[in-house]
Amino acid sequence: MTQHLLPFEMLKRKILMKKEAKTDAKLGCKPEDRATKEIINYGVVNINKCQGPTSHQVSDYVQKILHINKSGHSGTLDPHVHGVLPVALGRATRIVQMLLTSGKEYVGIMHLHKDVGQEKLKEAIKRNFTGKIKQIPPLKSSVKRVKREREIYYFDILEKQGQDVLFIVGCQAGTYIRKLIHDLGQKLKIGAHMLELRRTKAGPFNEETLFTLQDLTDAYYFYKKESNDKFLRKIIQPIENAIAHLPKIWVFDTTVDTLCHGADLNIPGISKLSDSIFENDAVAIMTLKNELIALGTAALNSDDILKKKKGMAIKTEKVFMKAETYKIV
């Protein structure tokens, strides 16, 4: 059976050492050691969304269950899409942008308006609906209806029974799967529409870490009423899991607080980095305890960062860590 991987899953990054360093145990803490009270306002839950409510409504339910002031999601407007829905909590909400722009995977059922052979169907997909494609968003969409390019990483037929076809598709964010199926039907000159669609991956989140809203409700009850946080800590993931797919740069303790105040990252502050960073890539800036400090845009590639002794490496865009977390007296 074909193994279906999104582009970032195929890239096995190495860590390049620029300068060895140790971190002070008194400053910050490892993500897994954060207090439960903090992770409730600074984590991500991977909700197994059911059909019916919109992603926005599910995000609102999560907010009410955990009694927090804000949450954010990376889902679609389509209430019929179910499955993987990462919801960011409290201060983690701004991480959603990284999930919105990351690759997605869906498994669905399309209905062909007339039967066609499986080989003909596969050939039409291979020729016209894999790689770079052009797509006009549907009428019910939140974006301007102009033709735009999207990439289909893989689009395979898993099973076919008469006019119903089980398929899997991995695609660039912003791809409309209903429209993809409609366009396939048009290309085959038989017509087609989608019967059911399940999201199975959203960036680094997949079905292995799914929990229902009821699971979350029960876990919060045990935490508040019985002082048992075991289940809640299993459901709520550190914010760092949401950027598992991004290249990273780790900085010295002495560099952290400057970054927390919005400064760009210069080369002298870097201890180690991922390979295969290219100019203009989104990069996560981390402490040596693997805490997310900020997100930024690479000004140099990995080789240049490794070789050079000065200059700006990353332009800081969004800061997540609170200032003075790494205040060195």
Contacts in CASP RR format, 6 or more apart in sequence:
PFRMAT RR
TARGET T0000
AUTHOR 0000-0000-0000
METHOD contacts of the structure
MODEL  1
MTQHLLPFEMLKRKILMKKEAKTDAKLGCKPEDRATKEIINYGVVNINKC
QGPTSHQVSDYVQKILHINKSGHSGTLDPHVHGVLPVALGRATRIVQMLL
TSGKEYVGIMHLHKDVGQEKLKEAIKRNFTGKIKQIPPLKSSVKRVKRER
EIYYFDILEKQGQDVLFIVGCQAGTYIRKLIHDLGQKLKIGAHMLELRRT
KAGPFNEETLFTLQDLTDAYYFYKKESNDKFLRKIIQPIENAIAHLPKIW
VFDTTVDTLCHGADLNIPGISKLSDSIFENDAVAIMTLKNELIALGTAAL
NSDDILKKKKGMAIKTEKVFMKAETYKIV
2 154 0 8 1.000
2 156 0 8 1.000
4 105 0 8 1.000
4 154 0 8 1.000
4 156 0 8 1.000
4 168 0 8 1.000
4 170 0 8 1.000
6 103 0 8 1.000
6 104 0 8 1.000
6 105 0 8 1.000
6 153 0 8 1.000
6 170 0 8 1.000
6 201 0 8 1.000
6 203 0 8 1.000
7 103 0 8 1.000
7 153 0 8 1.000
8 102 0 8 1.000
8 103 0 8 1.000
8 203 0 8 1.000
8 204 0 8 1.000
8 245 0 8 1.000
9 245 0 8 1.000
11 276 0 8 1.000
13 247 0 8 1.000
13 274 0 8 1.000
13 275 0 8 1.000
13 276 0 8 1.000
14 274 0 8 1.000
14 275 0 8 1.000
15 272 0 8 1.000
15 273 0 8 1.000
15 274 0 8 1.000
15 275 0 8 1.000
16 272 0 8 1.000
16 273 0 8 1.000
16 274 0 8 1.000
16 275 0 8 1.000
16 302 0 8 1.000
16 306 0 8 1.000
17 271 0 8 1.000
17 272 0 8 1.000
18 270 0 8 1.000
18 271 0 8 1.000
18 272 0 8 1.000
18 273 0 8 1.000
18 305 0 8 1.000
18 306 0 8 1.000
19 270 0 8 1.000
19 271 0 8 1.000
19 272 0 8 1.000
20 271 0 8 1.000
21 252 0 8 1.000
21 253 0 8 1.000
21 271 0 8 1.000
21 288 0 8 1.000
22 288 0 8 1.000
23 253 0 8 1.000
23 287 0 8 1.000
23 288 0 8 1.000
23 289 0 8 1.000
24 253 0 8 1.000
24 328 0 8 1.000
27 253 0 8 1.000
27 256 0 8 1.000
27 325 0 8 1.000
27 326 0 8 1.000
27 327 0 8 1.000
27 328 0 8 1.000
28 287 0 8 1.000
28 289 0 8 1.000
28 291 0 8 1.000
28 325 0 8 1.000
28 326 0 8 1.000
29 289 0 8 1.000
29 291 0 8 1.000
30 289 0 8 1.000
30 290 0 8 1.000
30 291 0 8 1.000
31 238 0 8 1.000
31 239 0 8 1.000
31 240 0 8 1.000
31 289 0 8 1.000
31 290 0 8 1.000
31 291 0 8 1.000
32 238 0 8 1.000
34 42 0 8 1.000
34 238 0 8 1.000
36 223 0 8 1.000
36 229 0 8 1.000
36 232 0 8 1.000
36 233 0 8 1.000
39 233 0 8 1.000
39 236 0 8 1.000
39 238 0 8 1.000
40 66 0 8 1.000
40 68 0 8 1.000
40 89 0 8 1.000
40 232 0 8 1.000
40 236 0 8 1.000
41 68 0 8 1.000
41 89 0 8 1.000
41 90 0 8 1.000
41 91 0 8 1.000
41 92 0 8 1.000
42 89 0 8 1.000
42 90 0 8 1.000
42 91 0 8 1.000
42 92 0 8 1.000
42 239 0 8 1.000
43 88 0 8 1.000
43 89 0 8 1.000
43 90 0 8 1.000
43 92 0 8 1.000
43 236 0 8 1.000
43 237 0 8 1.000
43 238 0 8 1.000
43 239 0 8 1.000
44 86 0 8 1.000
44 87 0 8 1.000
44 88 0 8 1.000
44 89 0 8 1.000
44 92 0 8 1.000
44 95 0 8 1.000
44 205 0 8 1.000
44 236 0 8 1.000
44 237 0 8 1.000
44 238 0 8 1.000
44 239 0 8 1.000
44 241 0 8 1.000
44 242 0 8 1.000
45 62 0 8 1.000
45 86 0 8 1.000
45 87 0 8 1.000
45 89 0 8 1.000
45 211 0 8 1.000
45 216 0 8 1.000
45 235 0 8 1.000
45 236 0 8 1.000
45 237 0 8 1.000
46 84 0 8 1.000
46 85 0 8 1.000
46 86 0 8 1.000
46 87 0 8 1.000
46 205 0 8 1.000
46 209 0 8 1.000
46 210 0 8 1.000
46 211 0 8 1.000
46 237 0 8 1.000
47 58 0 8 1.000
47 62 0 8 1.000
47 85 0 8 1.000
47 86 0 8 1.000
47 87 0 8 1.000
47 210 0 8 1.000
47 211 0 8 1.000
47 212 0 8 1.000
47 213 0 8 1.000
47 216 0 8 1.000
48 82 0 8 1.000
48 83 0 8 1.000
48 84 0 8 1.000
48 85 0 8 1.000
48 207 0 8 1.000
48 210 0 8 1.000
48 211 0 8 1.000
48 212 0 8 1.000
49 55 0 8 1.000
49 58 0 8 1.000
49 81 0 8 1.000
49 82 0 8 1.000
49 83 0 8 1.000
49 84 0 8 1.000
49 85 0 8 1.000
49 199 0 8 1.000
50 82 0 8 1.000
50 83 0 8 1.000
50 212 0 8 1.000
51 79 0 8 1.000
51 80 0 8 1.000
51 81 0 8 1.000
51 82 0 8 1.000
52 79 0 8 1.000
52 80 0 8 1.000
53 61 0 8 1.000
53 79 0 8 1.000
54 77 0 8 1.000
54 79 0 8 1.000
55 73 0 8 1.000
55 74 0 8 1.000
55 75 0 8 1.000
55 76 0 8 1.000
55 77 0 8 1.000
55 85 0 8 1.000
56 73 0 8 1.000
58 73 0 8 1.000
58 85 0 8 1.000
58 87 0 8 1.000
58 213 0 8 1.000
59 71 0 8 1.000
59 72 0 8 1.000
59 73 0 8 1.000
59 87 0 8 1.000
60 71 0 8 1.000
61 213 0 8 1.000
62 71 0 8 1.000
62 87 0 8 1.000
62 89 0 8 1.000
62 213 0 8 1.000
62 216 0 8 1.000
63 69 0 8 1.000
63 70 0 8 1.000
63 71 0 8 1.000
65 213 0 8 1.000
65 216 0 8 1.000
65 217 0 8 1.000
65 220 0 8 1.000
66 89 0 8 1.000
66 216 0 8 1.000
66 220 0 8 1.000
68 89 0 8 1.000
68 90 0 8 1.000
69 90 0 8 1.000
70 90 0 8 1.000
70 93 0 8 1.000
71 87 0 8 1.000
71 88 0 8 1.000
71 89 0 8 1.000
71 90 0 8 1.000
71 93 0 8 1.000
72 87 0 8 1.000
72 88 0 8 1.000
72 93 0 8 1.000
72 96 0 8 1.000
73 85 0 8 1.000
73 86 0 8 1.000
73 87 0 8 1.000
73 88 0 8 1.000
73 96 0 8 1.000
74 85 0 8 1.000
74 86 0 8 1.000
74 96 0 8 1.000
74 99 0 8 1.000
74 100 0 8 1.000
74 102 0 8 1.000
74 202 0 8 1.000
75 81 0 8 1.000
75 85 0 8 1.000
75 100 0 8 1.000
75 199 0 8 1.000
75 202 0 8 1.000
76 199 0 8 1.000
77 140 0 8 1.000
77 141 0 8 1.000
77 142 0 8 1.000
78 178 0 8 1.000
78 197 0 8 1.000
80 196 0 8 1.000
80 197 0 8 1.000
81 106 0 8 1.000
81 197 0 8 1.000
81 198 0 8 1.000
81 199 0 8 1.000
82 197 0 8 1.000
82 198 0 8 1.000
82 199 0 8 1.000
83 198 0 8 1.000
83 199 0 8 1.000
83 200 0 8 1.000
83 207 0 8 1.000
83 210 0 8 1.000
84 199 0 8 1.000
84 200 0 8 1.000
84 201 0 8 1.000
84 202 0 8 1.000
84 205 0 8 1.000
84 206 0 8 1.000
84 207 0 8 1.000
84 210 0 8 1.000
85 199 0 8 1.000
85 202 0 8 1.000
86 96 0 8 1.000
86 99 0 8 1.000
86 202 0 8 1.000
86 205 0 8 1.000
86 242 0 8 1.000
88 94 0 8 1.000
88 95 0 8 1.000
88 96 0 8 1.000
88 99 0 8 1.000
88 239 0 8 1.000
88 242 0 8 1.000
89 236 0 8 1.000
91 320 0 8 1.000
92 239 0 8 1.000
92 242 0 8 1.000
92 320 0 8 1.000
94 318 0 8 1.000
94 320 0 8 1.000
95 239 0 8 1.000
95 242 0 8 1.000
95 243 0 8 1.000
95 320 0 8 1.000
97 318 0 8 1.000
98 242 0 8 1.000
98 243 0 8 1.000
98 246 0 8 1.000
98 282 0 8 1.000
98 295 0 8 1.000
99 202 0 8 1.000
99 203 0 8 1.000
99 205 0 8 1.000
99 242 0 8 1.000
100 173 0 8 1.000
101 173 0 8 1.000
101 282 0 8 1.000
102 173 0 8 1.000
102 202 0 8 1.000
102 203 0 8 1.000
102 204 0 8 1.000
102 245 0 8 1.000
103 153 0 8 1.000
103 170 0 8 1.000
103 171 0 8 1.000
103 172 0 8 1.000
103 173 0 8 1.000
103 201 0 8 1.000
103 202 0 8 1.000
103 203 0 8 1.000
104 170 0 8 1.000
104 171 0 8 1.000
104 172 0 8 1.000
104 173 0 8 1.000
104 174 0 8 1.000
104 175 0 8 1.000
104 199 0 8 1.000
104 201 0 8 1.000
104 202 0 8 1.000
104 203 0 8 1.000
105 168 0 8 1.000
105 169 0 8 1.000
105 170 0 8 1.000
105 171 0 8 1.000
105 199 0 8 1.000
105 200 0 8 1.000
105 201 0 8 1.000
105 206 0 8 1.000
106 168 0 8 1.000
106 169 0 8 1.000
106 170 0 8 1.000
106 171 0 8 1.000
106 177 0 8 1.000
106 197 0 8 1.000
106 198 0 8 1.000
106 199 0 8 1.000
106 200 0 8 1.000
107 158 0 8 1.000
107 166 0 8 1.000
107 167 0 8 1.000
107 168 0 8 1.000
107 197 0 8 1.000
107 198 0 8 1.000
107 200 0 8 1.000
108 166 0 8 1.000
108 167 0 8 1.000
108 168 0 8 1.000
108 177 0 8 1.000
108 194 0 8 1.000
108 195 0 8 1.000
108 196 0 8 1.000
108 197 0 8 1.000
108 198 0 8 1.000
109 164 0 8 1.000
109 165 0 8 1.000
109 166 0 8 1.000
109 167 0 8 1.000
109 194 0 8 1.000
109 195 0 8 1.000
109 196 0 8 1.000
110 164 0 8 1.000
110 165 0 8 1.000
110 167 0 8 1.000
110 181 0 8 1.000
110 184 0 8 1.000
110 192 0 8 1.000
110 193 0 8 1.000
110 194 0 8 1.000
110 195 0 8 1.000
111 163 0 8 1.000
111 164 0 8 1.000
111 165 0 8 1.000
111 192 0 8 1.000
111 193 0 8 1.000
111 194 0 8 1.000
111 195 0 8 1.000
112 121 0 8 1.000
112 162 0 8 1.000
112 163 0 8 1.000
112 164 0 8 1.000
112 165 0 8 1.000
112 185 0 8 1.000
112 188 0 8 1.000
112 190 0 8 1.000
112 191 0 8 1.000
112 192 0 8 1.000
113 163 0 8 1.000
113 185 0 8 1.000
113 190 0 8 1.000
113 191 0 8 1.000
113 192 0 8 1.000
113 193 0 8 1.000
114 163 0 8 1.000
114 190 0 8 1.000
114 191 0 8 1.000
115 162 0 8 1.000
115 163 0 8 1.000
116 188 0 8 1.000
116 190 0 8 1.000
117 160 0 8 1.000
118 157 0 8 1.000
118 160 0 8 1.000
120 188 0 8 1.000
121 157 0 8 1.000
121 160 0 8 1.000
121 165 0 8 1.000
121 188 0 8 1.000
122 157 0 8 1.000
124 184 0 8 1.000
124 187 0 8 1.000
124 188 0 8 1.000
125 155 0 8 1.000
125 156 0 8 1.000
125 157 0 8 1.000
125 184 0 8 1.000
128 184 0 8 1.000
128 187 0 8 1.000
129 152 0 8 1.000
129 155 0 8 1.000
129 180 0 8 1.000
129 183 0 8 1.000
129 184 0 8 1.000
129 187 0 8 1.000
130 152 0 8 1.000
130 153 0 8 1.000
130 154 0 8 1.000
130 155 0 8 1.000
131 151 0 8 1.000
131 152 0 8 1.000
131 153 0 8 1.000
132 149 0 8 1.000
132 150 0 8 1.000
132 151 0 8 1.000
133 149 0 8 1.000
133 150 0 8 1.000
133 151 0 8 1.000
133 152 0 8 1.000
133 180 0 8 1.000
134 147 0 8 1.000
134 148 0 8 1.000
134 149 0 8 1.000
134 150 0 8 1.000
135 147 0 8 1.000
135 148 0 8 1.000
135 149 0 8 1.000
135 150 0 8 1.000
135 175 0 8 1.000
135 176 0 8 1.000
135 179 0 8 1.000
135 180 0 8 1.000
135 183 0 8 1.000
136 145 0 8 1.000
136 146 0 8 1.000
136 147 0 8 1.000
136 148 0 8 1.000
136 179 0 8 1.000
137 143 0 8 1.000
137 144 0 8 1.000
137 145 0 8 1.000
137 148 0 8 1.000
137 176 0 8 1.000
137 179 0 8 1.000
138 176 0 8 1.000
138 178 0 8 1.000
138 179 0 8 1.000
139 145 0 8 1.000
141 176 0 8 1.000
150 171 0 8 1.000
150 172 0 8 1.000
150 174 0 8 1.000
150 175 0 8 1.000
151 171 0 8 1.000
151 172 0 8 1.000
151 175 0 8 1.000
152 169 0 8 1.000
152 170 0 8 1.000
152 171 0 8 1.000
152 172 0 8 1.000
152 175 0 8 1.000
152 180 0 8 1.000
153 170 0 8 1.000
153 171 0 8 1.000
153 172 0 8 1.000
154 168 0 8 1.000
154 169 0 8 1.000
154 170 0 8 1.000
155 167 0 8 1.000
155 168 0 8 1.000
155 169 0 8 1.000
155 170 0 8 1.000
155 171 0 8 1.000
155 180 0 8 1.000
156 167 0 8 1.000
156 168 0 8 1.000
156 169 0 8 1.000
157 165 0 8 1.000
157 166 0 8 1.000
157 167 0 8 1.000
158 166 0 8 1.000
158 167 0 8 1.000
158 168 0 8 1.000
159 165 0 8 1.000
159 166 0 8 1.000
160 166 0 8 1.000
164 195 0 8 1.000
168 200 0 8 1.000
169 177 0 8 1.000
169 180 0 8 1.000
170 201 0 8 1.000
171 177 0 8 1.000
171 180 0 8 1.000
177 194 0 8 1.000
177 197 0 8 1.000
178 193 0 8 1.000
178 194 0 8 1.000
178 197 0 8 1.000
181 192 0 8 1.000
181 193 0 8 1.000
181 194 0 8 1.000
182 191 0 8 1.000
182 192 0 8 1.000
182 193 0 8 1.000
182 194 0 8 1.000
184 192 0 8 1.000
185 191 0 8 1.000
185 192 0 8 1.000
200 206 0 8 1.000
200 207 0 8 1.000
201 207 0 8 1.000
203 245 0 8 1.000
204 241 0 8 1.000
204 242 0 8 1.000
204 243 0 8 1.000
204 244 0 8 1.000
204 245 0 8 1.000
205 241 0 8 1.000
205 242 0 8 1.000
209 237 0 8 1.000
211 235 0 8 1.000
215 231 0 8 1.000
215 235 0 8 1.000
216 235 0 8 1.000
218 231 0 8 1.000
219 231 0 8 1.000
219 232 0 8 1.000
219 234 0 8 1.000
219 235 0 8 1.000
220 232 0 8 1.000
222 228 0 8 1.000
222 229 0 8 1.000
222 230 0 8 1.000
222 231 0 8 1.000
222 232 0 8 1.000
223 229 0 8 1.000
223 231 0 8 1.000
223 232 0 8 1.000
239 292 0 8 1.000
239 320 0 8 1.000
240 286 0 8 1.000
240 290 0 8 1.000
240 291 0 8 1.000
240 292 0 8 1.000
243 284 0 8 1.000
243 292 0 8 1.000
243 295 0 8 1.000
246 282 0 8 1.000
246 283 0 8 1.000
246 284 0 8 1.000
246 295 0 8 1.000
247 273 0 8 1.000
247 274 0 8 1.000
247 276 0 8 1.000
247 277 0 8 1.000
247 281 0 8 1.000
247 283 0 8 1.000
247 284 0 8 1.000
247 298 0 8 1.000
247 302 0 8 1.000
248 273 0 8 1.000
248 274 0 8 1.000
248 283 0 8 1.000
248 284 0 8 1.000
248 285 0 8 1.000
248 286 0 8 1.000
249 265 0 8 1.000
249 270 0 8 1.000
249 272 0 8 1.000
249 273 0 8 1.000
249 274 0 8 1.000
249 277 0 8 1.000
249 283 0 8 1.000
249 284 0 8 1.000
249 285 0 8 1.000
249 286 0 8 1.000
249 305 0 8 1.000
249 313 0 8 1.000
249 314 0 8 1.000
250 270 0 8 1.000
250 271 0 8 1.000
250 272 0 8 1.000
250 273 0 8 1.000
250 286 0 8 1.000
250 287 0 8 1.000
250 288 0 8 1.000
250 290 0 8 1.000
251 259 0 8 1.000
251 265 0 8 1.000
251 269 0 8 1.000
251 270 0 8 1.000
251 271 0 8 1.000
251 285 0 8 1.000
251 286 0 8 1.000
251 287 0 8 1.000
251 288 0 8 1.000
251 293 0 8 1.000
252 269 0 8 1.000
252 270 0 8 1.000
252 271 0 8 1.000
252 288 0 8 1.000
253 287 0 8 1.000
253 288 0 8 1.000
253 326 0 8 1.000
253 328 0 8 1.000
254 269 0 8 1.000
254 328 0 8 1.000
255 265 0 8 1.000
255 269 0 8 1.000
255 270 0 8 1.000
256 287 0 8 1.000
256 293 0 8 1.000
256 321 0 8 1.000
256 325 0 8 1.000
256 326 0 8 1.000
257 323 0 8 1.000
257 324 0 8 1.000
257 325 0 8 1.000
257 326 0 8 1.000
257 327 0 8 1.000
257 328 0 8 1.000
259 265 0 8 1.000
259 285 0 8 1.000
259 293 0 8 1.000
259 294 0 8 1.000
259 316 0 8 1.000
259 319 0 8 1.000
259 321 0 8 1.000
260 293 0 8 1.000
260 294 0 8 1.000
260 319 0 8 1.000
260 321 0 8 1.000
260 322 0 8 1.000
260 323 0 8 1.000
260 324 0 8 1.000
260 325 0 8 1.000
260 326 0 8 1.000
261 319 0 8 1.000
261 323 0 8 1.000
262 294 0 8 1.000
262 316 0 8 1.000
262 319 0 8 1.000
263 316 0 8 1.000
264 299 0 8 1.000
264 312 0 8 1.000
264 314 0 8 1.000
264 315 0 8 1.000
264 316 0 8 1.000
265 285 0 8 1.000
265 296 0 8 1.000
265 312 0 8 1.000
265 313 0 8 1.000
265 314 0 8 1.000
265 316 0 8 1.000
266 310 0 8 1.000
266 311 0 8 1.000
266 312 0 8 1.000
266 313 0 8 1.000
267 305 0 8 1.000
267 308 0 8 1.000
267 309 0 8 1.000
267 310 0 8 1.000
267 311 0 8 1.000
267 312 0 8 1.000
267 313 0 8 1.000
268 309 0 8 1.000
268 310 0 8 1.000
270 305 0 8 1.000
270 313 0 8 1.000
271 288 0 8 1.000
273 302 0 8 1.000
273 305 0 8 1.000
273 306 0 8 1.000
274 302 0 8 1.000
275 302 0 8 1.000
276 302 0 8 1.000
277 283 0 8 1.000
277 298 0 8 1.000
277 300 0 8 1.000
277 301 0 8 1.000
277 302 0 8 1.000
277 305 0 8 1.000
278 298 0 8 1.000
278 301 0 8 1.000
278 302 0 8 1.000
279 298 0 8 1.000
279 299 0 8 1.000
279 300 0 8 1.000
279 301 0 8 1.000
280 297 0 8 1.000
280 298 0 8 1.000
281 297 0 8 1.000
281 298 0 8 1.000
282 295 0 8 1.000
282 296 0 8 1.000
282 297 0 8 1.000
282 298 0 8 1.000
283 295 0 8 1.000
283 296 0 8 1.000
283 297 0 8 1.000
283 298 0 8 1.000
283 314 0 8 1.000
284 292 0 8 1.000
284 294 0 8 1.000
284 295 0 8 1.000
284 296 0 8 1.000
285 292 0 8 1.000
285 293 0 8 1.000
285 294 0 8 1.000
285 295 0 8 1.000
285 296 0 8 1.000
285 314 0 8 1.000
285 316 0 8 1.000
286 292 0 8 1.000
286 293 0 8 1.000
287 293 0 8 1.000
287 321 0 8 1.000
287 326 0 8 1.000
291 321 0 8 1.000
292 320 0 8 1.000
292 321 0 8 1.000
293 319 0 8 1.000
293 320 0 8 1.000
293 321 0 8 1.000
294 316 0 8 1.000
294 317 0 8 1.000
294 318 0 8 1.000
294 319 0 8 1.000
294 320 0 8 1.000
294 321 0 8 1.000
295 316 0 8 1.000
295 317 0 8 1.000
295 318 0 8 1.000
295 320 0 8 1.000
296 314 0 8 1.000
296 315 0 8 1.000
296 316 0 8 1.000
296 317 0 8 1.000
296 318 0 8 1.000
297 314 0 8 1.000
297 315 0 8 1.000
297 317 0 8 1.000
298 313 0 8 1.000
298 314 0 8 1.000
299 312 0 8 1.000
299 313 0 8 1.000
299 314 0 8 1.000
299 315 0 8 1.000
300 308 0 8 1.000
300 312 0 8 1.000
300 313 0 8 1.000
305 313 0 8 1.000
END
